[in-house]
Amino acid sequence: MYQYNDREFVDVRFDGHDLRYGELIRCTFTNCTFMNTSLEEIDTTHCRFIECDFKGAALNASIHTESAFENCKFSGANLFVSKFISCKMTGSDFAGAQMDGITLSGGDWSYTNLRYTKLGKQDLRGIRFFEADLSESDLAKADLRDCDLTRAMLGKAILTGADLRGAKLEGVDMKALMVKGVRMDREQAVVFLRSYGAKVD
């Protein structure tokens, strides 16, 4: 067990290191690489990771509270049962990441690549997914109330049983939505019908 407080790292290569069970508080990492690094069960609080590469890293059971991962790459990373609480994830790419059992609680996930991610039955209320790519993701029975899904890509996403009431859907391709079993508010239902040419009074 180790703890780093108020440390700053720039262009540091942590590739392949064993950094398990650590606690990072108010640390900043800029342009660092964590490729194939063992980061299981680490806790980060109020940290910033800017343009860092976590390719192939193991982040199983890690917990991140009010940390920022801006324009980071997580391709092939293992995020099994990790938690992100009120984090800023803008522009990060999760292509090919193992995200089963992940918990997203609040925060800003704008411009992220979350294609094929399994987020079914999750409480995702109020999360900002502005222009996020959620194509072909599993959002079945997810609680998406009051989310900002403005211009999000939801083509072929599984939304069966999801709750979209109060979510912002401006710029979403409504025709690409599979809405069977989806809960919508009246305003969303009207927008959906109008996208198919219906005249709603």
Buried (B, 14 or more C-beta within 10 A) or exposed (E): EEEBEEEEBEEBEBBEEEBBEBBBBBBBBBBBBBBBBBBBBBBBBBBBBBBBBBBBBBBBBBBBBBBBBBBBBBBBBBBBBBBBBBBBBBBBBBBBBBBEEBBBBBBBBBBBBBBBBBBBEBBBBBBBBBBBBBBBBBBBBBBBBBBBBBBBBBBBBBBBBBBBBBBBBEEBEBEEBBBEEBBBEEEBBBBBEEBEEEEEE
